[in-house]
Amino acid sequence: MKKIIVLTLSIILCGAGYFLFKGNVFIGESEQNKIIEMPESEQPKTLSPNDASTTSESSRTAFKHTTEDERGIESPIHECKAGWGDRWKLDEQDLLSEPDAVRDALKISTAFSAQFAYALSYVDIAAEPATAKKSETATENRIGLLLELIDKQPDSKILNYFLVSQCNGEKGNRRCEGDIFERARNNDTNNGAMWLQTAVLEAGNENVAGVISALEQVIAAQDFNSYWAESIEVFDQALQSIGIENEQRRAVASIGFSAAVAIAPTHKLYQLCREQAQARADLAQVCVEAGKRMAFDSKTLLNQSIGYGLQKVVYKALGDTDNETRVSKLSSDSLKMPTHFIKASELMMYDPNLHRYWFEQLKLFGEKEAFRLSTEEAIRLSSDPDYDPC
């Protein structure tokens, strides 16, 4: 039985920020959440901030330097005893307390970042909640808004990437016809994440040769960037353009909006890799190798989990229990949060400079590297006996 997994890990790390907003609006309506659809046995596990185990030495994750410190030399991070709630409490008149008002402000803003943010965060407010019609209408309008922006900036890699992502799975949508995918690929040919979008498209068309060709490009590409960190920067600039000046609150809101941007469902790709693995050794090989590339080189834990999942479905289909178990362990270990980062994330709630540092690293390098760098910075700050942000 298939389930939908919502994997917005950086939001978990900013969990305190949830108390800023009403209900679930800033993590996105259900049709807008970041999702991966796959069989239950192949789903990546959601990270728990309370899981303080260290990662496996054999897994190439952003935490490897931190775990070495934890196994050997103690590197204490300053702990604050007083509560931080009042620091993050929103005034009832604060614009961030009304997400629909935020979207309205983005809609009428002339700033390009605001227009882009509005396109990515568009929801059909008038439609009935949680209906297929609502989802279809919202997607259709997001595609239309993105196309308008691409007319203004046709060579924008991030715009083309998110347009392709929205169009993926929209079979028969007239707005997604023509050379949209080809134009996006030609504009971002060395990006493995763009070629993954092509693989998802071809899997939906049951085109095995097309999937193999696209996954070969995923493996060979110089970069793998799904523009998640860049989308956070878009929302941050957009929120600033409509008058939201508080950096910490704006950061949490930006991550929330970005995490709610819909992405292309990958279940057709999983299904094709699994069902054809025994009959097509060439497909099985590229599914595994592309999965390895994503697990090692992607900047987000979401894409890393997709990469581990691709490997697991093939090994399971081939009856290779040793490799299936090995990859499952790597996947599980990669999502275990080191104790030091949990403490560092708590310290961010008291120290706006540390929070700003983490947010800048997140926008520049993605969440995996931001974990490591902000932990190191928290350890460095805590080594000063006069440091007390509490």
VEXGU-312152 format. One record per residue (C-alpha): residue number from 1; residue in one letter; y, x, z. Coordinates in Angstrom, 2 decimals, padded with zeros to 5 digits. Each point is the difference from the previous one (the first is absolute). Layout:
<nodes>
  nr rest       v       u       w
 NUM    a       Y       X       Z
...
</nodes>
This chain:
<nodes>
  nr rest       v       u       w
   1    m  000.00  000.00  000.00
   2    k  003.36  001.38 -001.00
   3    k  002.86  000.21  002.41
   4    i  003.60  001.09 -000.29
   5    i  000.97  003.05  002.01
   6    v  003.61  000.60  000.86
   7    l  000.53  003.74  000.44
   8    t  003.61  000.76  000.92
   9    l -000.58  003.02  002.18
  10    s  003.50  001.31  000.35
  11    i  001.04 -003.39  001.34
  12    i -002.59  000.40  002.73
  13    l  001.58  003.31  000.91
  14    c  003.33 -001.79  000.31
  15    g -001.68 -002.82  001.88
  16    a  002.84 -000.25  002.45
  17    g  002.21 -001.03 -002.84
  18    y -001.93 -003.23 -000.41
  19    f  001.83 -001.37  003.00
  20    l  003.20  000.13 -002.05
  21    f -001.05 -002.79 -002.30
  22    k -001.11 -003.59  000.14
  23    g -003.64 -000.80 -000.69
  24    n -001.56  001.85 -002.91
  25    v  002.84 -000.17 -002.49
  26    f  000.64  003.73 -000.11
  27    i -003.61  000.86 -000.68
  28    g  000.03 -002.41 -002.86
  29    e -001.31 -003.45 -000.82
  30    s -003.74 -000.03 -000.58
  31    e  000.26  000.04 -003.79
  32    q  002.29  003.02  000.11
  33    n -001.88  002.28  002.34
  34    k -001.37  003.32 -001.10
  35    i -003.65 -000.78 -000.58
  36    i -003.23  001.48 -001.18
  37    e -002.75 -002.40 -000.91
  38    m -003.51  001.40  000.29
  39    p -003.37 -000.90  001.46
  40    e  000.05  000.00  003.79
  41    s -002.37  002.97  000.29
  42    e  002.36  002.11 -002.10
  43    q  003.26 -000.90  001.72
  44    p  002.06  002.76  001.56
  45    k  000.40 -000.42  003.72
  46    t  003.43 -000.88  001.33
  47    l  001.48  002.76  002.10
  48    s  000.36 -000.61  003.70
  49    p  002.87  001.82  001.71
  50    n -002.15  000.15  003.12
  51    d -002.68  002.04 -001.73
  52    a  000.90  003.54  001.03
  53    s -003.04  001.81 -001.38
  54    t  000.58  003.06 -002.15
  55    t -000.95  000.32 -003.63
  56    s -002.97  001.79 -001.47
  57    e  000.54  003.65 -000.92
  58    s -001.59 -000.71 -003.36
  59    s  002.51 -002.68 -000.97
  60    r  003.19  001.08 -001.73
  61    t  002.53 -002.16  001.82
  62    a  003.54  000.50  001.15
  63    f -001.21  000.25  003.58
  64    k -002.01  003.21 -000.24
  65    h  002.71  002.22  001.52
  66    t  000.60 -002.41  002.85
  67    t -003.65 -000.32  000.92
  68    e -000.36  003.77  000.20
  69    d  002.75  000.00  002.63
  70    e -001.68 -002.83  001.88
  71    r -003.36  001.74  000.13
  72    g  001.53  003.23  001.28
  73    i  003.50  000.49  001.37
  74    e  001.59 -002.91  001.81
  75    s  003.24 -001.07 -001.70
  76    p  001.57 -002.64  002.26
  77    i  002.41 -002.58 -001.36
  78    h  002.68 -001.38  002.27
  79    e -000.83 -003.45  001.39
  80    c  002.57 -002.60  001.03
  81    k -000.82 -002.41  002.80
  82    a  002.80 -002.54 -000.48
  83    g -000.39 -002.82 -002.51
  84    w  001.68  000.20 -003.38
  85    g  000.21 -003.74 -000.75
  86    d  003.74 -000.41  000.49
  87    r  000.73  002.78 -002.44
  88    w -001.72 -001.91 -002.79
  89    k  001.01 -003.54  000.90
  90    l  001.80 -001.84 -002.78
  91    d  003.09 -002.07  000.55
  92    e -000.52 -003.60 -001.12
  93    q  002.74  000.52 -002.61
  94    d -001.57  003.15 -001.39
  95    l -000.85 -000.39 -003.69
  96    l -003.45  001.52  000.56
  97    s -000.95 -002.94  002.20
  98    e -000.07 -002.19 -003.14
  99    p -002.08  001.55 -002.81
 100    d  000.89 -002.77 -002.44
 101    a  003.66  000.77  000.61
 102    v -000.75  003.65 -000.75
 103    r -001.54 -000.97 -003.33
 104    d  002.98 -002.23 -000.79
 105    a  002.35  002.92  000.70
 106    l -002.08  002.29 -002.20
 107    k  000.05 -002.58 -002.78
 108    i  003.79 -000.13 -000.26
 109    s  000.60  003.72  000.53
 110    t  001.10  002.03 -003.02
 111    a -001.67  003.18  001.30
 112    f -002.94  000.98 -002.21
 113    s -002.14  000.81  003.06
 114    a  000.64 -003.53  001.32
 115    q -000.96 -001.57 -003.33
 116    f -003.18  002.08 -000.08
 117    a -000.82 -000.86  003.61
 118    y  000.55 -003.68 -000.71
 119    a -002.36  000.17 -002.99
 120    l -002.72  001.66  002.08
 121    s  000.40 -002.34  002.97
 122    y  000.43 -003.24 -001.94
 123    v -001.77 -003.00  001.49
 124    d  000.09 -003.59 -001.16
 125    i  001.62 -001.57  003.05
 126    a -000.09 -003.50 -001.49
 127    a -003.74 -000.02 -000.67
 128    e -002.54 -001.19  002.52
 129    p -001.29  002.87  002.18
 130    a -003.30  001.71 -000.77
 131    t -000.64 -001.78 -003.28
 132    a -001.20  001.45 -003.29
 133    k  003.05 -001.52 -001.68
 134    k  002.29  001.85  002.39
 135    s -001.75  003.29 -000.76
 136    e  000.14 -000.53 -003.77
 137    t  003.66 -001.00  000.06
 138    a  001.01  002.92  002.20
 139    t -001.86  002.52 -002.17
 140    e  001.47 -001.47 -003.17
 141    n  003.52  000.30  001.38
 142    r -000.54  003.52  001.33
 143    i -001.18  001.07 -003.45
 144    g  003.04 -001.61 -001.61
 145    l  002.41  001.68  002.42
 146    l -001.62  003.40 -000.52
 147    l  000.20 -000.38 -003.78
 148    e  003.74 -000.69  000.29
 149    l  000.44  003.20  002.00
 150    i -002.09  002.03 -002.45
 151    d  002.34 -001.13 -002.78
 152    k  002.71  001.85  001.95
 153    q -002.12  003.04  000.88
 154    p -002.90  000.13 -002.50
 155    d -001.10  003.51  000.99
 156    s -000.26 -000.66  003.74
 157    k -003.50  001.02  001.07
 158    i  000.06 -002.03  003.20
 159    l  001.19 -003.16 -001.76
 160    n -002.68  000.30 -002.66
 161    y -002.67  000.73  002.60
 162    f  000.75 -003.12  002.03
 163    l  000.24 -002.13 -003.15
 164    v -003.47  001.16 -001.05
 165    s -001.29 -000.61  003.51
 166    q  001.34 -003.57 -000.07
 167    c -001.39 -000.61 -003.48
 168    n -003.46  001.29  000.85
 169    g -002.28 -002.95  000.47
 170    e  002.46 -002.33 -001.77
 171    k -002.19 -000.69 -003.03
 172    g  001.75 -002.17 -002.54
 173    n  003.46  000.47  001.52
 174    r  002.30  000.14 -003.02
 175    r  002.49  002.20  001.88
 176    c -002.69  002.67  000.38
 177    e -000.96  000.15 -003.66
 178    g  001.07  002.67 -002.48
 179    d  000.39  003.66  000.85
 180    i  000.74 -000.28  003.74
 181    f -003.02  002.06  001.11
 182    e  000.29  002.51 -002.83
 183    r  003.72  000.53  000.65
 184    a -000.59  000.49  003.72
 185    r -002.81  002.52 -000.61
 186    n  002.00  001.95 -002.56
 187    n  002.88  000.20  002.44
 188    d -002.19  001.19  002.89
 189    t -002.95  001.64 -001.72
 190    n -000.71  002.59  002.69
 191    n -000.27 -002.55  002.81
 192    g -003.55 -000.87  001.00
 193    a  001.16 -003.19  001.74
 194    m  001.34 -001.32 -003.30
 195    w -003.35  000.72 -001.64
 196    l -001.74 -001.80  002.86
 197    q  002.04 -003.08 -000.97
 198    t -001.43  000.38 -003.51
 199    a -003.52  000.30  001.39
 200    v  000.53 -003.22  001.98
 201    l  001.25 -001.72 -003.15
 202    e -002.99  001.16 -002.06
 203    a -002.43 -000.98  002.76
 204    g  001.45 -003.51 -000.14
 205    n -000.72  000.02 -003.72
 206    e -003.55  001.32  000.64
 207    n  000.78  002.95 -002.26
 208    v -002.27  002.77  001.32
 209    a  001.24  002.58 -002.51
 210    g  003.60 -000.80  000.91
 211    v -000.74  000.37  003.71
 212    i -001.71  003.37 -000.55
 213    s  002.92  001.28 -002.08
 214    a  002.56 -001.14  002.58
 215    l -001.92  001.43  002.98
 216    e -000.33  003.32 -001.83
 217    q  003.80  000.06 -000.08
 218    v  000.15 -000.87  003.71
 219    i -002.13  003.11  000.64
 220    a  001.98  002.27 -002.32
 221    a  003.55 -001.15  000.79
 222    q  002.33  002.43  001.76
 223    d  001.22 -002.56  002.55
 224    f -001.11 -003.18  001.72
 225    n  003.00 -002.07  001.00
 226    s -000.03 -003.76  000.52
 227    y  003.72  000.09  000.88
 228    w -000.48 -001.51  003.43
 229    a  002.29  002.52  001.70
 230    e  002.56 -000.47 -002.77
 231    s -000.11 -003.77  000.43
 232    i  000.86  000.46  003.69
 233    e  003.05  001.97 -001.10
 234    v  000.95 -002.85 -002.36
 235    f -000.12 -002.53  002.83
 236    d  001.84  002.32  002.37
 237    q  002.86  000.47 -002.47
 238    a -000.01 -003.70 -000.82
 239    l  000.23 -001.08  003.64
 240    q  002.79  002.47  000.60
 241    s  001.86 -001.38 -003.03
 242    i  000.06 -003.49  001.58
 243    g  001.40  001.26  003.28
 244    i -002.98  000.87  002.19
 245    e  001.15  003.22  001.64
 246    n -002.44  000.52  002.89
 247    e -002.31  002.70 -001.33
 248    q -003.02 -000.69  002.19
 249    r -000.01 -003.73 -000.63
 250    r  000.64  000.54 -003.68
 251    a -002.89  002.46 -000.17
 252    v -002.48 -002.43  001.52
 253    a  001.23 -002.81 -002.24
 254    s -000.25  002.23 -003.08
 255    i -003.60  000.90  000.80
 256    g -000.80 -003.65  000.66
 257    f  001.43 -001.15 -003.31
 258    s -001.71  002.84 -001.87
 259    a -003.35 -000.72  001.61
 260    a  000.26 -003.62 -001.13
 261    v  000.39  000.88 -003.69
 262    a -003.05 -001.30 -001.86
 263    i -002.23  002.57 -001.66
 264    a -002.62 -000.33 -002.70
 265    p -003.40 -001.15  001.34
 266    t -002.69  002.64 -000.46
 267    h -003.13 -002.10  000.52
 268    k -000.80 -000.15 -003.73
 269    l -000.03  003.79 -000.14
 270    y -002.27  000.18  003.04
 271    q -002.26 -002.60 -001.55
 272    l -000.29  001.82 -003.32
 273    c -000.69  003.37  001.64
 274    r -002.68 -001.57  002.18
 275    e -001.73 -002.17 -002.61
 276    q -000.05  002.64 -002.76
 277    a -000.75  003.06  002.16
 278    q -003.72  000.13 -000.76
 279    a  000.27 -000.79 -003.71
 280    r  003.04  002.18 -000.71
 281    a -000.17  003.43  001.60
 282    d  003.28  000.94 -001.70
 283    l  001.79 -002.92  001.68
 284    a -001.59  000.74  003.36
 285    q  001.19  003.59 -000.17
 286    v  003.64 -000.78 -000.79
 287    c  000.11 -002.74  002.65
 288    v -001.12  002.53  002.61
 289    e  002.27  002.81 -001.24
 290    a  003.03 -002.29 -000.24
 291    g -000.79 -001.25  003.49
 292    k -000.06  003.58  001.28
 293    r  003.35  000.69 -001.65
 294    m  001.57 -003.03  001.69
 295    a -001.52  000.76  003.38
 296    f  001.31  003.57 -000.07
 297    d  003.33 -000.20 -001.83
 298    s  001.54 -003.44  000.51
 299    k  003.03 -000.21  002.28
 300    t -001.02 -003.22  001.74
 301    l -002.97 -000.95  002.14
 302    l -000.35 -003.16 -002.09
 303    n -000.73  001.93 -003.20
 304    q -002.11  002.47  001.95
 305    s -002.14 -002.92  001.18
 306    i -000.33 -001.31 -003.55
 307    g -001.20  003.46 -001.03
 308    y -002.66  000.13  002.68
 309    g -001.02 -003.55 -000.93
 310    l -000.55  000.91 -003.66
 311    q -002.33  002.78  001.03
 312    k -001.93 -002.18  002.43
 313    v -000.68 -002.85 -002.43
 314    v -001.55  002.43 -002.50
 315    y -002.12  001.86  002.56
 316    k -001.21 -003.30  001.42
 317    a -000.91 -001.31 -003.47
 318    l -001.93  003.21 -000.73
 319    g -001.81 -000.11  003.33
 320    d  001.52  003.33  001.02
 321    t  000.11 -000.69  003.72
 322    d  000.85  003.59  000.97
 323    n  003.20  000.06 -002.02
 324    e  000.82 -003.58  000.91
 325    t -000.25  000.88  003.69
 326    r  002.00  003.19 -000.50
 327    v  002.87 -001.78 -001.78
 328    s -000.05 -002.83  002.54
 329    k  000.50  002.55  002.76
 330    l  002.82  001.72 -001.87
 331    s  001.64 -003.38 -000.55
 332    s -000.35 -000.98  003.65
 333    d  001.22  003.39  001.24
 334    s  003.04 -000.06 -002.26
 335    l  001.23 -003.21  001.64
 336    k -000.32  001.20  003.57
 337    m  003.40  000.62  001.47
 338    p  000.49  003.24  001.95
 339    t  001.24 -000.35  003.56
 340    h  003.03  002.15 -000.71
 341    f  001.27 -002.26 -002.76
 342    i -000.39 -003.08  002.17
 343    k  002.16  001.71  002.61
 344    a  002.45  001.14 -002.66
 345    s  000.32 -003.53 -001.38
 346    e  000.72 -001.28  003.52
 347    l  002.66  002.66  000.45
 348    m  001.70 -001.14 -003.22
 349    m  000.85 -003.28  001.70
 350    y  002.25  001.93  002.42
 351    d  001.29  002.82 -002.19
 352    p  001.90 -001.25 -003.08
 353    n  000.18  003.53 -001.42
 354    l -003.78  000.38  000.10
 355    h -000.40 -003.45 -001.51
 356    r  002.47  000.97 -002.75
 357    y -001.91  003.23 -000.63
 358    w -003.31 -001.86 -000.34
 359    f  001.56 -002.58 -002.32
 360    e  001.49  002.67 -002.26
 361    q -003.37  001.78 -000.24
 362    l -001.65 -003.34 -000.76
 363    k  002.40 -000.62 -002.88
 364    l -000.34  003.54 -001.32
 365    f -003.71  000.70  000.37
 366    g -001.86 -003.22  000.84
 367    e -001.66 -001.08  003.21
 368    k -002.75  002.62  000.28
 369    e  002.34  002.99 -000.02
 370    a  002.58 -001.86  002.10
 371    f -002.64 -000.42  002.73
 372    r -000.53  003.73  000.21
 373    l  003.63  001.10 -000.26
 374    s  001.34 -002.49  002.53
 375    t -002.73  000.93  002.48
 376    e  000.90  003.67 -000.33
 377    e  003.67 -000.86  000.49
 378    a -000.77 -002.06  003.12
 379    i -001.98  002.92  001.44
 380    r  002.86  002.39 -000.79
 381    l  002.60 -002.25  001.62
 382    s -002.19 -000.55  003.07
 383    s -000.30  003.74  000.55
 384    d  003.68  000.03  001.02
 385    p  000.17 -000.61  003.79
 386    d  003.42 -001.64 -000.44
 387    y -001.24 -002.52 -002.55
 388    d  000.11 -003.53  001.43
 389    p  000.63 -002.87 -002.45
 390    c -001.04 -002.61  002.56
</nodes>
